Amino acid sequence: MIEEYFRKRFGIPKNIFSRYWILEKKKRYWIASEDVKRADLRGLRIEVIGMLLARKNREIKPTTDAVQVFGRFAKKNRIELDEKQFHDLLRGLDIQVKAKAEDGYVILFFKQAPVAVGLYRQGRIKNVIPKARRLKL
Amino acid sequence: MKGKPETRVQKLAENPGRGVMKPVIPRIFRERYGKLLSDKRKFYLYCQKPLRKSIRINLLKSDLGLVERLEEKGWKLRQVPWCRNGFWVEKREELLGNTPEHFLGLYYVQEAVSMLPPLLLKPKPGELVLDVAAAPGSKTSQLAEIMKNRGCIVANDPSVARLKALRANLQRLGVMNTVITRMDGKEFGRLKNRFDRVLLDAPCSAEGVIRKEWNALADWSVQKIQRLSRLQKKLILAAADSLKPGGVLVYSTCTFAPEENEEVIDFLLKKRDFKVEKPRVPGLKSRPGLTEWQGKDFESQVKRCIRIWPQDNDTEGFFIARLRKND
């Protein structure tokens, strides 16, 4: 269950997701507003429902877009960046940090707002922002 | 579909090495619209003026306080009178698509007049809404914003490549009340009386975007307009049939051609039981729909549609009809 993952890894309470519809399909989790579940969707050729919440390969990786929405409920494995680190992140660089976290995916914050996912390992954050979304700053 | 190589434009289009430094306006284009306008010189002048950029602050992820934060960075923003979260960017230090705020989905780069169709559709939070030609998603995300991410929007586009952009944009803006479909818009007619509201921002000859894309008229021809008009008539009937009785359909294009605008609305009124509602938009200068074009008379209701010429609000050109399906 993906809600269990968010609770264990980030301390996001499960009830945050209770007003949403979560779908699992081909190792991907999607999240949609609850109303979408009740809508009459017969006869439609559907490509995507809602927003991509996470992918599951060897481990689960939340998406950048999803943590920008739900990251504010995280209580652990969150790391606050300073301005330079934030800019480096947006440019696609890896970042050295002093803050501690458990190895694995962390939620990165800038000015208290969740901005992206990073892969933390021993004081270093590996940049996992999709190439197409990186900025030239 | 290619017309005859009858204008300078095609020659330029065939020589991409030589950049188009000014929009080229074909003679037939001038002849067609010159007749409609008492201010045609102003019209041609505005067609050649680069378009000012605008953004819509995404209220799903931000608040209007963003205006102040951007101005602290040296931007200069000016309110779009008809959209409370729309702003023209008069001065900026960065490319609009290359900022942290854009990365965070706090705003969307959207033409000021293209903010109108969702505002005029006026969806309510719990409704089921169809956006027939949704990509790349500016209007879909604005619909989601108006609906506060509740209810459900079926966001359709027939093209795989365009769907990719649609999906990325909706995700970036934090939209979660959408179902993305890949269907031919004409197929929605099978879903009889299904949707509370339908937006048909139709594929069109895009004459109105000339200020943004100076070669917008490079493959312009009357034949192309006629072909698009036939497609738009099929799309509007399908959209109309998929709408619940009493529901609202907004039809819009970014083109001036009456064949793609008033003629399409006139066709709908003759085939289905609809009425045209006149939109009231504070701060917007618009002109009524035409009731006659090249010898063809349209139903008088058609004048309640609105035409937005570039010279009236210093924007792109646009056409919008707000239609209600009779019970």
Interface residues (C-beta under 8 A of the other chain):
Chain A: Y20 I31 A32 S33 D35 V36 R38 A39 D40 L41 R42 G43 L44 R45 I46 E47 V48 I49 G50 M51 L52 T63 D65 Q68 V69 F86 H87 L90 F110 A113 V115 A132 R133 L135 K136 L137
Chain B: K61 N98 T99 P100 F103 L104 G105 G126 L128 N149 R150 G151 C152 V154 L163 R167 A168 L170 Q171 R172 G174 V175 M176 N177 T178 V179 I180 T181 R182 M183 R190 L191 R194
